[in-house]
């Protein structure tokens, strides 16, 4: 357990370095767009990026002729006049920017707004080169429901707060090839208000921080339930409704030790490999034209490219896809990131990702490479209004 959490600490620190060091100040960013019809340049903070997008220009030539006949007493002369006109038109380039990478937001397509209420992904992770590739099927959903809320006072007496309406976030993890997990694992988390991060990530090792009799951690957290092979464990936290009460617990959590390696795989691959702070750089790039760029602050360097790549349809709604590639090298923290993805600027989650995260293990001193992959197989949309 100590080794696992030591590794996770390294990943979190590396993530902090990436989000604060790489995306922070100190550098400069230059973006250049050029075409045959216009040119634009601007300067922004943080990195050096060059992009190219091409518009379209068409030329049309119209020629008209007229004849005029002049008669005289001795001769007849015919004069012909030719008029030439050239018209230049510019075809506007369609634009789309990835405004909410890894940040839950309504989906707007063709003038309609939708909410994502569930999705299914195929998820793979290899903890290091040479180790087995583990694969899982993950289903996420959210709904409004009611649960009974209990708590305990400082003397150990049960306090019944009655039935409360909550947001229920459900995660079902089905192992295709698990490390120890060989049956469905079901997680349910309850909140008084929307908890968007819970809807994006399949497993968060920080869930214990939610449990605080004085409303710390996440003040809207109400409880969680985990089920596996007929075993269950439930925690109800009354702090969202009445502070000073202790959580109520039911069941046994010892069985969680049996699948701890799989829970670590889920967290490590999804958070440390797939969800990268560098995605946000594409918020300022028109993704519907082929582009490429570089990022640098003198220590870190990141190369990227994007190009349109067809469409995908979920719940009867068609989304334009973009193929993106990236490579990041951080010499100081000895971290390398590289990968490729297919995503839509209209969805907050990528559709398909291959990602590699290389770092130096503080215990062994050796470099390790985590491989993560996921693909959205199904996305459930609910029309707003």
C-alpha positions in Angstrom: 0.0 0.0 0.0 2.8 2.4 0.9 4.5 1.7 -2.5 1.2 2.4 -4.3 0.5 5.6 -2.6 4.1 6.7 -3.1 3.8 6.1 -6.8 0.5 8.1 -6.9 2.2 10.9 -5.0 4.8 11.1 -7.8 2.1 11.2 -10.4 0.3 13.9 -8.6 3.4 16.0 -8.2 4.3 15.5 -11.9 0.7 16.6 -12.7 1.2 19.7 -10.6 4.4 20.5 -12.4 2.7 20.1 -15.8 -0.3 22.2 -14.9 1.6 24.9 -13.1 5.1 24.9 -14.7 4.1 24.1 -18.2 0.9 26.0 -18.5 1.9 28.8 -16.2 3.6 32.1 -16.9 7.2 32.9 -17.9 7.0 32.1 -21.6 5.4 33.6 -24.6 2.9 32.3 -27.1 2.7 33.4 -30.7 -0.1 32.3 -33.0 0.0 32.9 -36.7 -2.8 32.2 -39.1 -2.4 32.8 -42.9 -4.3 32.2 -46.0 -4.6 33.5 -49.5 -7.3 36.0 -48.4 -6.2 37.2 -45.0 -3.4 37.2 -42.4 -3.6 37.6 -38.6 -1.1 37.4 -35.8 -1.4 37.8 -32.1 0.8 37.3 -29.0 -0.3 35.5 -25.8 1.5 34.3 -22.7 3.0 30.9 -21.8 4.3 29.3 -24.9 5.5 29.6 -28.5 3.0 28.2 -31.0 2.9 28.5 -34.7 -0.2 27.4 -36.6 -1.2 27.4 -40.2 -4.7 27.4 -41.6 -5.7 27.8 -45.3 -8.8 29.5 -46.6 -10.2 29.4 -50.1 -10.3 32.0 -52.9 -12.1 31.6 -56.2 -11.8 33.8 -59.4 -14.5 34.2 -61.9 -14.1 36.0 -65.3 -17.1 37.2 -67.3 -16.7 38.3 -70.9 -19.4 40.0 -73.0 -19.3 41.2 -76.6 -21.4 43.8 -78.5 -21.4 44.8 -82.1 -22.1 48.2 -83.6 -22.6 48.8 -87.3 -22.0 52.2 -88.8 -23.2 52.9 -92.4 -21.7 55.6 -94.8 -22.2 56.4 -98.4 -19.3 54.3 -99.5 -18.4 51.8 -96.9 -19.9 49.8 -94.0 -17.7 49.4 -90.8 -18.4 47.0 -88.0 -16.8 47.7 -84.6 -16.7 45.1 -81.8 -16.2 46.0 -78.1 -15.2 43.4 -75.6 -15.7 43.9 -71.8 -13.9 41.8 -69.3 -14.9 41.6 -65.5 -13.1 39.7 -62.8 -14.9 38.9 -59.5 -13.0 37.5 -56.4 -15.0 35.8 -53.7 -13.7 34.4 -50.4 -15.1 31.3 -48.8 -15.3 31.6 -45.0 -13.4 29.0 -43.0 -15.7 27.1 -40.5 -14.4 27.5 -37.0 -14.7 25.4 -33.8 -12.7 25.6 -30.6 -12.5 23.0 -27.8 -13.9 25.2 -25.1 -14.3 22.5 -22.3 -11.7 19.8 -22.4 -12.2 17.5 -19.4 -14.7 19.9 -17.9 -18.3 18.8 -17.8 -20.4 21.2 -19.9 -23.6 21.2 -22.0 -23.2 20.0 -25.5 -24.2 22.4 -28.3 -24.6 21.1 -31.8 -26.5 22.7 -34.7 -28.3 25.1 -32.5 -29.5 22.5 -30.0 -28.3 21.9 -26.5 -27.9 18.5 -24.9 -26.7 17.1 -21.5 -24.6 14.0 -21.3 -26.3 11.7 -18.9 -24.3 8.6 -19.4 -21.5 7.0 -21.5 -19.6 3.7 -21.9 -15.9 3.4 -22.6 -13.4 0.7 -23.3 -10.4 1.4 -21.0 -6.9 -0.1 -21.0 -3.8 0.6 -18.9 -0.3 -0.9 -18.8 1.5 0.2 -15.6 4.9 -0.1 -17.2 6.6 -1.4 -20.3 6.8 -5.2 -20.3 3.9 -5.6 -17.9 0.5 -7.0 -18.8 -2.1 -4.8 -20.5 -5.3 -4.6 -18.4 -8.6 -3.8 -19.9 -12.0 -2.7 -18.4 -15.4 -1.7 -19.6 -16.6 1.4 -17.7 -20.2 2.6 -17.7 -21.0 6.0 -16.2 -24.4 7.5 -15.5 -26.1 10.2 -13.4 -29.7 10.6 -12.2 -31.8 12.3 -9.5 -32.9 9.9 -6.8 -33.8 9.8 -3.0 -31.8 8.2 -0.2 -32.3 7.9 3.5 -29.7 9.9 5.5 -28.5 9.0 8.9 -25.7 10.2 11.2 -24.4 9.7 14.6 -23.9 12.2 17.4 -20.9 12.3 19.6 -22.4 9.9 22.1 -23.0 7.2 19.4 -26.7 7.7 19.0 -28.3 7.5 15.6 -29.8 10.7 14.2 -32.4 10.2 11.4 -32.5 13.1 9.0 -35.0 11.5 6.7 -35.2 11.0 3.0 -33.2 13.4 0.8 -33.1 14.1 -2.9 -29.6 13.7 -4.3 -27.6 13.4 -7.5 -26.5 9.7 -7.9 -23.4 9.1 -9.9 -23.0 5.4 -10.8 -19.8 3.7 -12.2 -19.9 0.1 -13.3 -16.4 -1.4 -13.9 -16.5 -4.7 -15.8 -13.1 -6.4 -16.1 -12.2 -7.7 -19.6 -8.7 -8.5 -18.3 -8.3 -7.3 -14.7 -5.3 -7.7 -12.5 -7.3 -9.1 -9.5 -10.8 -7.8 -10.4 -12.8 -10.7 -12.0 -16.4 -9.5 -11.5 -18.4 -6.2 -11.8 -17.5 -3.5 -9.4 -20.3 -1.0 -8.8 -19.7 2.4 -7.2 -22.5 4.9 -6.3 -21.7 8.4 -5.0 -24.4 10.8 -3.8 -24.2 14.6 -3.8 -26.7 17.4 -3.0 -25.5 19.2 -6.2 -23.8 18.3 -9.4 -20.3 16.8 -9.0 -18.9 17.0 -12.5 -15.4 15.5 -11.7 -17.1 12.4 -10.4 -18.9 12.0 -13.7 -15.7 12.2 -15.7 -13.3 10.0 -13.6 -14.0 6.3 -12.9 -12.3 6.2 -9.5 -10.9 8.9 -7.2 -8.5 7.9 -4.4 -9.3 11.1 -2.6 -12.9 10.1 -1.8 -12.0 9.6 1.9 -11.4 13.4 2.1 -15.1 13.9 1.4 -16.0 12.4 4.8 -15.9 15.2 7.4 -18.4 15.8 10.1 -17.8 19.5 9.7 -18.5 19.8 6.0 -14.8 19.8 4.8 -13.6 18.2 1.6 -16.7 18.4 -0.5 -19.6 20.0 1.4 -22.2 18.6 -1.0 -21.0 15.0 -0.5 -23.7 12.8 1.0 -22.3 9.3 0.7 -21.1 6.3 -1.3 -21.8 2.7 -1.8 -19.5 0.0 -3.3 -20.6 -3.5 -4.4 -18.5 -6.4 -5.5 -19.3 -10.2 -5.5 -22.1 -9.8 -3.0 -20.1 -7.7 -0.6 -21.0 -4.1 0.0 -19.8 -1.1 1.9 -21.8 2.1 2.4 -21.0 5.5 4.0 -23.6 8.1 4.6 -22.3 11.6 5.6 -24.9 13.9 7.1 -22.6 17.0 7.1 -24.3 18.4 4.0 -27.5 18.7 6.0 -26.4 19.0 9.6 -22.8 19.6 10.8 -21.3 18.1 13.9 -22.7 14.6 13.2 -20.5 11.6 12.4 -20.9 9.5 9.2 -22.9 6.3 9.4 -21.2 3.2 8.0 -22.6 -0.1 6.9 -20.9 -3.3 5.7 -17.3 -4.3 5.4 -14.5 -2.7 3.4 -11.7 -5.2 3.9 -12.5 -6.9 0.5 -11.4 -3.7 -1.2 -7.8 -4.7 -0.5 -8.3 -7.6 -2.9 -8.9 -5.3 -5.8 -6.6 -2.4 -4.7 -4.3 -3.0 -7.7 -7.1 -2.6 -10.2 -8.4 0.5 -8.4 -4.9 1.9 -8.7 -4.8 1.1 -12.4 -8.0 2.9 -13.0 -6.9 6.0 -11.2 -3.3 6.0 -12.5 -4.1 5.4 -16.2 -7.1 7.8 -16.4 -5.8 10.7 -14.4 -2.1 10.6 -15.0 -2.1 9.6 -18.7 -5.3 10.5 -20.3 -6.3 13.7 -18.5 -3.5 16.1 -19.3 -3.5 19.9 -18.5 -2.0 20.4 -22.0 -5.3 19.7 -23.7 -6.4 23.2 -22.8 -4.0 24.7 -25.3 -6.4 23.6 -28.0 -9.0 26.0 -26.7 -7.5 28.7 -28.8 -7.0 26.8 -32.0 -9.5 26.5 -34.8 -9.8 22.7 -35.0 -11.6 22.4 -38.3 -8.5 23.2 -40.4 -5.2 21.3 -40.3 -2.8 22.9 -38.0 0.5 22.2 -36.1 2.5 24.1 -33.5 5.2 24.0 -30.9 5.2 25.0 -27.3 8.3 26.1 -25.4 9.2 28.0 -22.3 13.0 27.3 -22.4 12.7 24.2 -20.3 9.7 22.3 -21.5 8.8 21.7 -25.1 5.6 20.3 -26.6 4.9 19.6 -30.2 1.3 19.1 -31.5 -0.8 18.8 -34.6 -4.5 18.6 -35.4 -6.5 17.9 -38.5 -10.2 17.2 -39.3 -11.0 13.4 -39.3 -14.5 12.6 -40.2 -17.5 12.3 -37.9 -19.0 10.1 -35.2 -22.6 9.7 -34.2 -23.9 9.3 -30.6 -27.7 9.2 -29.7 -28.5 10.2 -33.2 -26.4 13.4 -33.1 -23.4 13.6 -35.5 -20.2 15.2 -34.2 -17.3 16.3 -36.3 -14.0 14.7 -35.3 -10.5 16.0 -35.1 -7.3 13.9 -34.9 -4.7 15.4 -32.6 -1.1 14.3 -31.7 1.2 15.6 -29.0 4.7 15.2 -27.5 5.9 16.8 -24.4 9.4 16.7 -22.8 10.2 18.1 -19.4 14.0 17.8 -18.6 13.9 19.1 -15.0 11.2 16.7 -13.8 12.2 13.9 -16.2 8.7 13.5 -17.6 7.8 12.7 -21.2 4.2 12.6 -22.6 3.2 11.6 -26.0 0.1 10.3 -27.7 -2.7 10.7 -30.2 -6.4 11.2 -29.9 -9.7 11.7 -31.8 -12.0 14.2 -30.2 -14.8 16.6 -31.1 -14.6 20.3 -30.1 -18.3 19.9 -29.1 -17.7 17.2 -26.5 -15.9 17.7 -23.2 -14.3 14.2 -23.3 -12.0 12.9 -26.1 -13.6 10.1 -28.1 -10.5 7.9 -28.4 -7.0 8.3 -26.8 -3.6 6.6 -26.8 -1.4 8.1 -24.2 2.1 7.4 -22.8 3.5 8.9 -19.6 7.2 8.4 -18.8 8.7 9.3 -15.4 11.5 8.3 -13.1 10.5 6.0 -10.2 11.8 7.6 -7.0 12.2 4.2 -5.3 14.0 2.3 -8.0 15.6 5.2 -9.9 14.4 3.6 -13.2 12.3 5.2 -15.8 8.7 3.9 -16.1 6.2 4.3 -18.8 2.5 4.1 -18.2 0.3 3.4 -21.2 -3.4 4.5 -21.2 -6.2 4.0 -23.7 -9.9 4.6 -23.8 -12.6 4.8 -26.4 -16.1 6.0 -26.0 -18.4 3.2 -27.3 -21.7 4.9 -26.4 -22.8 8.4 -25.3 -26.3 9.1 -24.0 -27.6 12.6 -24.7 -30.6 14.3 -23.2 -32.0 17.3 -25.1 -32.4 20.4 -23.0 -35.6 22.4 -23.3 
